[in-house]
Amino acid sequence: MNKSQSKYAILILLLAFCLPVLAHHSHSTIDRNDVRVLRGTVTKYGWSMPHVYLKVEAPNLDGKIVEYSIEMNHPAAMTEVGWSKDSFKPGDIITWEGAHHRNKARAYSSMSWVEKNGVRVGNANQFDGEITPSADFTGLWDRAPGQPTYNPPKGWPLSPLGQDLVANFSEDQNPVLTCGDPGPPKSMTLPYSHQISRLDENTLTIGRDLMEGQRVVHLDVKPPAGPPSKLGHSIGWFEDGDLIIETSNFTADAWGGHTGIDSSAQKHLIERFSMTDDGLGIDLTITLTDPVYLSQPVTFTHKWIKTADRELVQTPCTKESAQLWIEAGFNE
């Protein structure tokens, strides 16, 4: 992949964020054949994790004023298409187009565009900067297209406990609904930007949009581990040009293994980062060991692509925002 191809891939990702409903989940309860243009007054604007949302008083088909809920993507994705925490405030009059919930009695809508004062909000990419190849894994990386991770992986060697989790999988169990944020390896495959930084010759960090804290990787040194955590204790080294990271000292973590698969304090990771595409891509090979949820270690792959460098986006999670996922009726 050359530089222009990489920028094209990034553009595809950004355009996906602008599609109606939710680019990264797509509620099945939205009726895409019932697209409406509505006008109303903003009562609340939530710039928070896991999803940005608007509450808007507007007339329904019967002319009755109801409070619509409109759920968008996460703050980092909305920032990339021109939104900010100051885009709206209570009292703003807006017009928007969106597909309605299949249950016509529910005041829930997607959004494909929105106008305030006759001007469309979020109609431009705010991060269309130069994409600089990386020579040492540092920089900002996005998940490559075509890697859905919203269902439990198939074919994993699960223990009876792991099999039970997958057999009873439901999106309603997603830890994000209670503002949970799993650690690696799940965190490494989420559709957020990751930033690798070199603090000094013995330390690098892996941060991520909308993640509290960052992974600290100790290079060629083995300091004592601190208290167990979701992010664990990581030791790294370079081998034939690849970056290898070994991580242990975890706490139990809901969906910390993968979608629908929890992880235990016995989790152990080996991650191999391999530079590809002349510094514009990273292939990740992840080996996960967890005797509580797996009958044997499992190895899977993932891919990142380089994007224009910027500051990571950090916003708090609110339970009201998280519960909009249930309000949308994902499982109805």
N, C-alpha and C positions, 0 to 999 in steps of 0.2 A: 504494500500500500504506500503510494507516494503522498506528498504533503497535500496536494489538492484532493486526492481521494479521501484522506483523513478528514479534511474540512467538510467534504460532502457528507461523510458519515455523521459528523457532529450535527450538521444542518438537519439531517433526517431525524435525529433524536430531538432536536429543538422543535421541529415542526410537529412531531408526535405529541409534544407537551401542549400544543395549541388545539388539538382535536377535541370535539365535544365529549362530554362525560368525563372519564378519567383515562388518560393515556396508559397508565400503568396498571389499571385493574379492569375498567370497563364494566360498570354495574349492568347486570343482565336485566334489571328491572326498569331501565330507562327505555322508553318507546321512541326509537329513532325515526319512526314515521309520524310522530306528533311533535314537530318542531314549531315553537312559538316565539314570537317577538313580544317581550313584556317590558313594561315601564313602571318603576316604582321608587320608593324611598328606602335608602339603606338604614337599617336599624342597628346592625352590628357587622363589624369587619374583623375577622380573626386571622391575623398574620402569625400562624403558629403551626407546630407539628401536630399530627402528621400531614394535615392538609389545610391549605388556605381556604377560607369559606366566607360567604356573604349571607346575611339575613336581610331580606328585602320585603317590605310591605308593598303588595301589588294586587290588582284585581285578577281573580280567576275567571274561567269561562262564564260563570254565572254573574260576574260583576261584583262579587263579594271581595272585600279587601282581606287578604290572608298574608301570612308571613312565609315567604318562600325561603327555603334553604338551598344554597348553591355551593357545591363542593368542587374545588379545583385540585390542582396537583400540589406537591409539597413546596415550601417557600423557596428552596433553591431553584427548582424548575421554573417557578413563576418569576423569580428574579431574572432568570436568563431570557425571558420573553418580555421584560420591561415593567413588571409589577414591582411594587415596594410596599413596605409597611405603611406608607403614607398615601397610597393610591386612592383610598376611600376613607370616609368618616361618616358616622351617623348623620343623617339629614341630607346626604348627597342624593340627587335625583339621577337615576341611571336607566338606560335602556339596554336590554341584553337579548340575545337569541340563544335558545337552548331547547333540548329535547325534554319532554315532560316525563314524569314517572308514569308507569303503566297503570297504577292505581290513580285514577283521575281525581280522587278525593284528597290525595296527598300533595301538599305544596312543596314539591321537590323538583328541581330542574338541573340539567347540565348547563354548560355555558360554552358557546363557540366564539362569541365576541361580546364585548361590553363597551358602551359609550357613556361618557360623562361630559356634560357641557358640549355635546355634539362632536366630541373627539374620542376616537377609539383608544382604549387603554391597553397597553401590552401588545402592540402591533409591530414590535421590532426586537431583534436580538441585541441585548445589551453587552454581550461578550463575544463580539465578532472580531477578536484580536488575532494577532499573529500566533500561529501554532508552531512552537519551537521544539524540534526533536530533543529528546533527552539522551545524554551520554552516560548517565550514572543512576538511572531510575528515578531521579528527583523530578518534581513537577506535578501538574494536575492531570488526573486520568479519569476518564468516564468508562462506564461499562459499555463494551462493544454491542452493537445491535444484534438481535436474534438470539438472546440468551435469557429466555423467560425463567424466572425462579419463583413463581407464585403457586406452585404445587409441590408436594413432596417428590423427591427424586425417585425414579424407577430403578429397580434392580439392586438396591443397596442391601448389604448383608445385615439385616436388622435382628436384634435380640427380640425375644418375646415382648418385652416392654416397648421397644421401638415399633414392632409390628402392630401393637395395640394402638399406639399413637397415630400411625398412618391410617389404620382401618377406621378410626374415628375422627379423621381430619375434618376440620371446618374452618373457614376463613374467620368465623366469629371468635376463634381461639387466638387470633393474631395478637401477640403481646403489645403491638402498637396501640391497640384499643384501650389499654390501661397505661399508655405512655411508656411501655417497655421498649428497650433497644438492645437486641441481642448483640453479643460480641462475635469474634471470628469463630468459624469461617463464614457464618451467615452474613455478618456485617460486610465482608469483602465482596459479596455478590449482589448487594442491594443497588438499585438504580440511582445512586448518588455519586457525586464526584469525590475521588480520593486524592489526597495530597501527600506526596512523599517528600520529606525535607531532611537535609543533612545538618544536624546541629553542630557536630564536630567530627573528628576522624573516628571516634569510637561510638557515635550515637546517631541514629536516624529515627524519625518519627513518621507515623502513618496516621494522618487525620482524615476526617470525612465530613462532608456537608451534614449538618443536622445530627452530629454525634457528640455526646458529651465526653470530653477528654480525648486523648489520642494514644495510639499504641507507641510505646517507646521500645526501640530495638537496640540492644547493646551489641556492638560489633567487636568480635575477637576478644571480648572480655566477658567474665562471668561474675557479675556482682551478685550479692545475695538477693533472693526474691523478697519482696515485701508481702503485705497481706494478699490473699487470693482475691481475684477480681474477675469480672466478665472479660476484660481485655487480656488477662494473664500476664505472664512474665516471659519476654522474648529475647532470645539470643540469636544473632545473625552472623553470617560469614559469606565470603564470595568464593565461588567454585566454578572454574571454567567460564568466567564471565557472568554467571548467574548469581543471583542473590538468594541465599537459603536462610529461612527463618524458622527456628524451633521454639514453640511456645507451650508452656504448661502453667501450673499454679492458677487454675481457673476456679470460679464458683459455679454452682449449678445455674443453668441458663435456659429459659424457655425459648425454644426454636434456636438455640445456640449452635446446633449442628447444621440444620438446613430448615427450609420451610416445613413446618409440621413435626420436626424432629428435635426434641430437647437435647441438651447436653448436660453432663455431670461434672463434678469436681475432678473426675479422672480423665477428662478430655486432654488430648495431646495432639498438637499440630506440627506438621512439617510442610512448609510452603516454599516452593521454588518459583522465583520470578525470572523469566527469560525475556530479554529484550528482543523485539522483532521489528520489522518494517522500518529499518534504519532509524531507530529511536522513537518511532511513532506508535509503537504497540508493546504491550507486555502480555505474555502468556503465563498464566498462573497454573501450577500443578499443586494441588492441595491433598495431602494425606491426613485423614482424620482417624484417630483412634479414640474409642470411648466404649469400654466393655459394658457399660450400663445399657446403652442403646444400640450398640452394634455387636454382632457376633464375631466380627473380625475387622481390621482396618479397611477403610475404603479410600480410593484415590479418585478425584474428579478434577476437571479442568475449568478454567474461566479465562476471559480475555478482557483487557482494558485497552483503550485507545487514548492517545494524547489529545488534550484539548488546550485552548488558550488559558494561560495562567491567570489566576485571579485569587482574591481572598475567599476562604471558605465561608459559606453562609451558615450562621448559627442562630436558631430561634428556639424558644421553649416549646414544649409540648403541653397542650391543654386537653383535659378529658372531654370537654365539650366538642372540640375539633375531632378528637378520636371517635367519639360516639356518632358522628355524622355518618360514619361507614355503616353502622347498624341502622341508622335512620333511613339510609338509602334503600335498605332492604336487599342486601346482597344475596341472601339465600331464599328470597321469596319466588 
